[in-house]
Amino acid sequence: MTKENLYAPFHVKYDALKNELMGNDIAAIRELTLEVHAMVHPAEVSRCKEKTIADLVLDYVLDGHQNVPTSRMNSGIDLTYAGTDVVPMAWHLWHIYRIEDLVSNPLIAGKEQIFNADWQSRIGASITDTGNALEYAEAKEFCAGLNVAELKQYMLEVGKNTRKIIANLTLPQVKNMVPEENVMEILRVGGVTTDFRSVWLLIFWGRLTVGGMILTPLTDHHMYHLPPCLDVIMPD
């Protein structure tokens, strides 16, 4: 199995989702969103029978490789608003699913995030935000202290929770932006910092409809970060 074979089904489904979001069939939108979401999460989240791209990365990290250096994102992505373009592999998992927690809960559902003081202690996280502004030395120190087994449990809970939110989305929600207070709640709970390399996320997310959030933070964003990890795990 090549990386291209792993990525191709995602791109087909993702393109179908983009087209579906232009229409008004909420049942079809929910169904396709759940299908695409399942492809970038551990199989346990959606009860898939086969391992996903996320499983491959997670298994490698759990096998003692959480500090292996990786590219932060696929080549061609602007990294102007980033602390470093090289990060330890575990950073990707924290960053992806921390963002998903913030976007699916405070932003879309208008409810409390899953992450709290208990999760922070269990994971051993020295930060509460998405890690966008960390310099390489800071990211390395952060990842060295992570309990990856507990990070996995957080990832699973975030993914399962997001699927419940997706299953109950209404068409007006999908077509509209979220209230401004939902956006600012992320800053209040420490999901971003006031560093410009972090706080710009509020501007970006605040300009999206929920449909746009489905396409970026909840699905395609994962594919900015999982492939650089697979480049290390499955070198050409």
C-alpha positions in Angstrom: 0.0 0.0 0.0 1.5 3.3 -1.1 0.8 6.7 0.5 -1.0 7.7 -2.7 -3.3 4.7 -2.4 -4.0 5.8 1.2 -4.8 9.4 0.3 -6.8 8.8 -2.9 -10.1 7.7 -1.3 -10.0 10.7 1.0 -9.6 13.1 -1.8 -12.5 11.5 -3.7 -14.8 11.7 -0.7 -13.6 15.2 0.2 -14.4 16.5 -3.3 -17.8 15.0 -3.1 -18.4 16.7 0.2 -17.4 20.1 -1.2 -19.9 19.7 -3.9 -22.6 18.5 -1.5 -22.1 21.5 0.7 -23.1 23.8 -2.1 -26.6 22.2 -2.0 -29.3 22.0 0.6 -29.6 18.2 1.3 -28.7 18.2 5.0 -29.0 14.4 5.2 -26.5 14.0 2.4 -24.2 16.6 3.9 -24.2 14.9 7.3 -23.6 11.5 5.8 -20.6 12.6 3.7 -19.2 14.6 6.5 -19.2 11.6 8.7 -17.6 9.5 6.0 -14.8 12.0 5.5 -14.4 12.5 9.2 -13.9 8.8 9.7 -11.1 8.7 7.3 -8.9 11.1 9.3 -9.5 9.6 12.7 -8.5 6.4 14.4 -10.8 3.6 13.3 -12.2 3.2 16.9 -13.9 6.6 16.6 -16.3 5.5 13.8 -16.0 1.7 14.4 -14.3 1.2 11.1 -12.9 -2.3 10.5 -9.7 -1.1 8.8 -6.9 1.1 10.2 -6.9 4.7 9.0 -4.1 7.1 8.2 -4.5 8.4 11.8 -4.1 4.9 13.2 -0.8 4.5 11.3 0.6 7.7 12.7 -0.8 7.1 16.2 0.6 3.5 16.4 4.1 4.9 15.3 4.0 7.6 18.0 2.8 5.1 20.7 5.8 2.9 19.7 8.2 5.4 21.1 8.5 7.9 18.3 6.7 10.9 19.7 9.8 13.1 19.4 10.8 12.2 15.8 11.2 15.5 13.9 8.7 16.0 11.0 7.8 18.8 8.6 5.0 20.9 10.1 2.8 20.8 7.0 2.8 19.7 3.4 5.1 21.7 1.2 3.5 24.7 -0.4 1.5 25.7 2.7 2.3 29.2 4.0 4.0 29.0 7.4 4.2 32.7 8.0 2.0 32.4 11.1 3.9 29.5 12.7 6.6 29.2 15.4 8.5 26.6 13.5 8.3 24.6 10.3 9.7 21.4 12.0 7.9 19.8 14.9 8.0 16.5 16.8 5.5 14.0 15.5 3.4 14.0 18.6 2.8 17.8 18.1 0.7 17.0 15.0 -1.7 14.8 17.0 -2.0 17.4 19.8 -2.6 20.2 17.3 -5.1 18.4 15.0 -7.4 17.1 17.7 -7.0 20.1 20.0 -8.3 22.3 17.2 -11.1 19.9 16.5 -12.2 20.1 20.1 -12.3 23.9 20.0 -14.0 24.1 16.6 -16.7 21.4 17.2 -17.6 22.5 20.7 -17.2 26.2 21.6 -17.5 27.3 17.9 -20.1 25.1 16.3 -22.1 23.6 19.2 -21.7 26.6 21.5 -20.8 24.3 24.4 -17.8 23.6 26.7 -14.7 22.0 25.2 -13.8 18.5 26.2 -10.3 19.6 27.3 -10.1 20.6 31.0 -7.7 20.6 33.9 -8.1 16.8 34.3 -7.3 16.1 30.7 -4.3 18.5 30.8 -3.0 16.6 33.8 -3.6 13.2 32.3 -1.9 14.1 29.0 0.9 15.9 30.7 0.4 19.0 28.5 2.3 22.1 29.5 0.0 24.3 27.3 -3.7 24.5 26.8 -3.6 26.1 23.3 -3.1 24.5 19.8 0.7 24.9 19.9 0.8 27.1 16.8 3.3 29.6 18.1 5.8 27.2 19.7 9.4 27.4 18.6 11.1 24.1 17.8 12.8 23.9 21.2 9.5 24.6 22.9 7.7 22.1 20.8 10.3 19.4 21.5 10.1 20.1 25.3 6.3 20.0 25.1 6.1 16.7 23.3 8.7 15.0 25.5 6.4 15.5 28.4 3.3 14.1 26.8 1.6 10.9 27.9 0.7 9.7 24.4 -1.5 6.9 25.7 -3.7 9.6 27.4 -3.5 11.8 24.3 -4.9 8.9 22.3 -7.9 8.7 24.7 -8.4 12.5 24.3 -8.3 12.1 20.5 -10.9 9.3 20.6 -13.3 11.3 22.9 -12.9 14.4 20.7 -13.6 12.4 17.5 -16.7 10.6 18.9 -18.1 13.8 20.3 -17.6 15.6 16.9 -19.6 12.9 15.2 -22.5 13.5 17.5 -22.4 17.2 16.7 -22.2 16.5 12.9 -25.2 14.1 13.1 -27.4 16.8 14.5 -26.4 19.7 12.3 -29.2 21.7 10.7 -29.0 23.3 7.3 -29.1 26.9 8.7 -26.1 26.0 10.9 -24.1 24.7 8.0 -24.8 27.7 5.8 -24.1 30.4 8.4 -21.3 31.7 10.5 -21.2 31.2 14.3 -21.9 33.9 16.8 -18.9 36.2 17.6 -19.1 35.2 21.3 -18.4 31.6 20.3 -15.2 32.7 18.6 -14.1 34.8 21.6 -14.8 31.9 24.0 -11.8 30.1 22.5 -9.5 32.9 23.7 -11.2 32.9 27.1 -10.6 29.2 27.7 -7.0 29.3 26.5 -7.5 27.6 23.2 -5.3 30.2 21.5 -2.8 32.7 23.0 -2.4 36.4 22.3 0.8 35.7 20.2 -0.1 36.8 16.6 1.0 33.3 15.4 -1.8 31.8 17.5 -4.6 34.4 17.8 -4.9 34.7 14.0 -6.8 31.5 14.1 -9.8 33.3 15.6 -9.9 35.7 12.6 -9.7 32.7 10.2 -12.4 30.6 12.0 -14.6 33.6 12.5 -14.9 34.2 8.8 -16.0 30.6 8.0 -19.5 29.2 7.8 -20.0 25.9 9.7 -19.8 24.3 6.2 -16.3 25.9 5.9 -15.3 24.6 9.3 -16.4 21.1 8.2 -14.1 21.4 5.1 -11.1 22.8 7.0 -10.6 22.4 10.7 -12.7 19.2 11.0 -11.5 17.2 8.0 -9.0 18.6 5.5 -6.9 20.2 8.2 -6.0 16.7 9.4 -4.6 16.1 5.9 -2.2 19.0 6.3 -0.6 17.2 9.2 -1.0 13.4 8.9 0.8 13.1 5.5 4.1 14.7 6.8 4.1 12.1 9.5 3.6 9.3 7.0 6.5 10.7 5.0 8.7 9.7 7.9 6.9 6.4 8.6 6.7 5.4 4.9 9.7 7.1 3.1 9.7 6.9 -0.7 
